[in-house]
Amino acid sequence: MREIKFRGKAVMSTDKLDVLGIEHKDGWVYGNLTTKENEPFIVGDIVEVTDEYIVHEFWVQVITETVGQYTGFKDDWDVDIYEYDIVKDPDGYLWVVLFEGGSWVLSGGKYDLKEDILEFVNWNEKGKKLDVLVVRNWFDSQELIEEQHG
């Protein structure tokens, strides 16, 4: 079974995340997803649980549009691949990772196509990897894809 985890861009500033000691990558936090009144939160692992309450390592409200799920795949450098990541194929073309129609797809490439992510799986001695490299994510780097297609 694949690991279920999420990431999202924090609503609070990176300075505040640092002050609170919450691990992040440029404001992106990683963990489990929960919601309150349709507002998404990334929460850390459970540190304490009783019949009356649950305590998580942390909780951070995130921007709704930025929430992405882990695909269960890693790239050639062993980096986790998330929904909305921009990945580069061996020919240098860029793709965006999306979840559509019940499966993971890569959108973009040389001819602006959509391909099932399994078309890029490379089985090697390290296990199942995608024959791509994570470049950035869509929300921080939309211009990369736009430049590719003029």
DOLOVEX-223648 format. One line per 3 residues: their letters; for each residue x, y, z of N, C-alpha, C. Coordinates in steps of 0.001 Angstrom, whole numbers, plus 500000, padded with zeros to 6 digits. Each point is the difference from the previous one (the first is absolute). Layout:
N
a) X,Y,Z,X,Y,Z,X,Y,Z; ...
//
This chain:
150
mre) 500840,498831,500000,499160,501169,500000,500894,501245,500000; 499617,500996,499227,500826,501198,499941,499753,500908,501196; 501016,500758,500306,499925,500947,501105,499070,501153,499617
ikf) 499102,500368,500887,499078,501105,499756,500506,501210,500772; 500369,501039,499262,500428,501246,500639,499739,501150,499040; 499989,501189,500548,499630,501197,499249,501001,501119,500260
rgk) 499890,501032,499176,500742,501238,500247,499113,501167,499597; 500318,501154,500533,499284,501217,499651,500825,501204,500409; 499734,501118,499353,500697,501257,500312,499301,500647,501202
avm) 500772,500259,501040,499451,500557,501240,499406,501381,499778; 498911,500269,500702,499406,501332,499996,500913,500966,500750; 500594,499531,501099,500893,500864,500786,501357,500164,499307
std) 500740,500983,500388,501298,500302,499394,501051,498959,500371; 501052,499937,499202,501110,499089,500313,500691,500420,501293; 500037,501298,500270,500593,500476,501258,499241,499449,501206
kld) 498666,500026,499919,499199,499493,501112,500158,498484,500120; 500061,499286,498867,500241,498555,500038,501323,499712,500712; 501023,500797,499680,501313,499828,500639,499933,500250,501502
vlg) 499322,501068,500397,499871,500338,501416,499291,498873,500755; 498983,499410,499374,499249,498917,500626,500726,498654,499923; 501101,499969,499252,500774,498760,499879,499336,498957,499109
ieh) 499179,500461,499060,499310,499069,499093,500858,499798,498759; 500337,498747,499739,500835,499673,498842,499242,500311,498706; 500707,500638,499063,499396,500351,498716,501099,500173,498963
kdg) 499585,500073,498736,500913,500293,498898,499432,501214,499274; 500561,501165,500251,499518,501255,499405,498510,500232,500242; 499520,499639,501185,498593,500198,500334,499106,498811,499684
wvy) 500540,498968,499390,499245,498776,499714,500133,499060,501177; 498854,499546,500530,500000,499065,501117,499479,498642,499528; 500488,498949,500646,499722,498625,499583,499441,499213,501170
gnl) 498997,499175,499736,499429,499164,501046,498655,499437,499600; 499091,499941,500962,498654,499491,499767,499062,501167,499717; 498895,499710,499335,499039,501045,499643,498728,499840,500817
ttk) 499525,501109,500532,498697,500034,500655,499353,501342,499650; 498717,500109,500241,499308,501261,499714,499115,500380,501173; 499756,501288,500086,499015,500534,500949,499212,501048,499243
ene) 498700,499750,499852,499127,500919,499262,500574,500299,498620; 500429,498961,499302,500548,500065,498636,501335,500724,499887; 500627,500301,501121,501334,500602,499985,501016,498881,500243
pfi) 500990,499825,499096,500947,498895,500154,501136,500323,500973; 500425,498971,500720,501122,500080,500919,500907,498801,499753; 501295,500228,499997,500972,498906,500017,500371,499818,501460
vgd) 499921,498745,500472,500314,499702,501390,501113,498970,500065; 500788,500093,501068,501075,499044,500222,499477,498710,500608; 500910,499108,500289,499633,498720,500604,499341,500206,501361
ive) 499268,498999,500436,499346,500030,501303,501049,499736,501084; 500037,500866,501012,500926,499801,501110,499296,499499,501255; 498705,500269,500088,499243,499519,501155,498542,499840,499600
vtd) 499382,498960,500515,498589,499774,499712,499332,499386,501231; 498810,500504,500307,499184,499440,501069,498588,499851,499446; 499067,499618,500860,498596,499911,499582,499400,501382,499744
eyi) 500671,501047,500479,499440,501346,499923,500700,500930,499012; 501237,499707,499657,500711,500918,499108,501153,499304,499274; 500460,500695,498964,501180,499571,499236,500942,501194,499920
vhe) 501288,499762,500225,501000,501057,499891,500939,499651,498847; 500134,500937,499066,500913,499839,498865,501289,500771,500266; 501077,499604,499326,501282,500720,500118,499823,501471,499649
fwv) 499209,500259,498968,499732,501368,499553,498727,499990,499166; 499461,501180,499757,498924,500168,499036,500173,501365,499354; 499827,500035,498685,500213,501232,499243,498897,500136,498955
qvi) 499312,501128,500018,499022,500248,498940,500760,500259,498707; 499489,499417,498892,500659,500146,498700,499032,500571,498974; 500549,500557,498945,499205,500571,498919,499342,498861,499228
tet) 498688,500031,499904,499211,498902,499436,500531,499507,498658; 500241,500907,499071,500401,499610,498636,501340,499291,499955; 500819,500155,501029,501352,499440,499963,500096,498589,500567
vgq) 498919,499492,500567,500040,498661,500602,500223,498953,498914; 501036,499190,500194,500307,498928,499057,500338,498720,500743; 499643,498879,499386,500235,498698,500621,501257,499360,499433
ytg) 500674,499242,500826,501166,499208,499578,499523,498920,499041; 500701,499822,498885,499594,499033,498975,500376,498565,500340; 500927,499832,500926,500515,498662,500276,501250,499696,499190
fkd) 500413,500950,499157,501190,499838,499163,501103,500947,500448; 501223,499632,499667,501174,500853,500207,500668,500206,498645; 500790,501063,499900,500715,500233,498746,501350,499285,500037
dwd) 500810,500211,498977,501299,499328,499907,500948,500363,501133; 499747,501118,500694,500840,500434,501112,499357,499672,501340; 498979,499148,499985,499321,499539,501208,499179,501097,500671
vdi) 499553,500997,499234,499166,501087,500508,498535,499600,499832; 499192,500161,501059,498574,499711,499922,499347,500873,498938; 499096,499406,499221,499274,500741,498971,498573,500232,500482
yey) 499602,501284,500028,498675,500404,500450,499175,500526,498832; 498697,499971,500200,499078,500636,499074,500435,501458,499824; 499963,500492,498776,500381,501358,499605,501503,500228,499944
div) 500811,498954,500158,501432,500165,499761,500243,500174,498514; 501048,500740,499674,500476,500093,498624,501200,499072,499905; 499936,499062,499055,501078,499033,499832,500566,500108,498588
kdp) 501282,499634,499871,500677,500036,498704,500272,498573,499557; 499624,499670,498749,500255,498661,499478,501423,499919,499442; 500463,498799,499605,501382,499856,499517,500330,500841,498760
dgy) 498964,500405,499241,500229,500847,498825,499987,501485,500334; 499810,500341,501280,500038,501398,500424,498657,500709,499980; 498913,499273,499696,498676,500626,499966,499378,499998,501395
lwv) 499195,501028,500254,499382,500171,501312,498552,499522,499995; 499600,499394,501126,498655,499471,500188,499493,500430,501374; 498687,500128,500139,499383,500257,501294,499294,498721,500437
vlf) 500184,499616,501253,499374,498791,500548,498587,500363,500470; 499001,499260,499487,498602,500252,500344,499301,498689,500360; 498906,500104,500736,499148,498841,500272,498709,500224,499237
egg) 499766,499186,498964,498814,500160,499161,499408,498640,499680; 498689,499928,500033,499315,498770,499630,500399,498798,500839; 500355,500238,501248,500343,498910,500895,501421,499493,499889
swv) 500869,500719,499249,501393,499558,499919,500938,501197,499854; 501276,499734,500234,501022,501035,499873,500393,500128,498545; 500062,501238,499502,500415,500272,498629,501056,501092,499999
lsg) 500783,500029,498919,500932,501094,499755,499437,500794,498843; 499900,501313,500171,499443,500872,498981,501085,500940,499509; 500151,500093,498673,501004,500895,499435,500864,499282,499007
gky) 501315,500071,500213,500928,499350,499094,500143,500753,498697; 500636,499365,499032,500304,500629,498719,498739,500434,499257; 498966,499170,500026,498806,500281,499216,498790,500359,500847
dlk) 500234,500396,501244,498927,500366,500921,498965,498884,500103; 500464,498810,500337,499163,498809,500111,499694,499692,501454; 499150,499019,500207,499798,499409,501322,500361,498533,499887
edi) 500885,499554,500878,500460,498612,500007,499787,499411,501388; 499617,498730,500046,499904,499299,501281,501380,499979,500627; 500069,500289,501286,501293,500077,500683,500767,498682,499913
lef) 499278,498886,499874,500658,498690,499932,500856,499841,498747; 499773,500827,498985,500834,499973,498795,501433,500431,500302; 500206,500657,501133,501314,500535,500355,500692,499204,501103
vnw) 499398,498872,500381,500592,499196,501071,501256,499312,499505; 501039,500057,500817,501276,499356,499712,500325,499089,501175; 499974,498686,499753,500368,499046,501046,501495,499848,499972
nek) 500653,500195,501145,501446,499811,500074,500373,499378,501340; 501284,499933,500269,500453,499338,501219,499519,500707,501267; 499634,501279,499897,499505,500740,501159,498495,499806,500194
gkk) 499340,499363,499047,498553,499819,500080,499300,500777,498914; 498730,500281,500223,499174,500681,499011,500236,501501,500066; 500489,500574,498928,500234,501446,499908,499352,500504,498711
ldv) 499758,501286,499933,499570,500599,498751,501234,500525,499290; 500030,499820,498695,501131,500449,499199,499840,501491,499707; 499905,500790,501081,499848,501453,499924,500758,500605,501179
lvv) 500150,501309,499967,500586,500738,501123,499028,501095,500428; 499752,500122,501305,499156,501076,500503,500777,501302,499862; 499385,500971,499328,500633,501302,499791,499510,500985,501057
rnw) 498724,500180,500105,499349,500886,500972,498552,499556,500120; 499144,500891,500491,498575,499710,499983,499283,501102,499236; 498820,499681,499545,499231,500888,499124,499783,501377,500621
fds) 499721,500068,501275,499634,501267,500631,501180,500959,500118; 501214,499473,500066,501179,500850,500084,500653,500234,498644; 499599,499235,498964,500744,500045,498732,499140,499812,498765
qel) 498806,500556,499943,499128,499842,498833,500675,500479,498717; 500861,500999,500139,500650,500577,498815,500871,498984,499255; 500510,498978,500682,500810,498988,499329,499198,499286,498918
iee) 498797,499588,500312,499142,499311,499054,499573,500959,498890; 499659,501222,500360,499563,500980,499012,501110,500303,498996; 501256,500080,500463,501136,500247,499100,500183,498862,499022
qhg) 499791,498754,500454,500185,498829,499145,499067,500023,498799; 498795,500535,500183,499001,499975,498929,499797,501364,499353; 500936,500897,500248,499973,501309,499324,498892,500837,500468
//
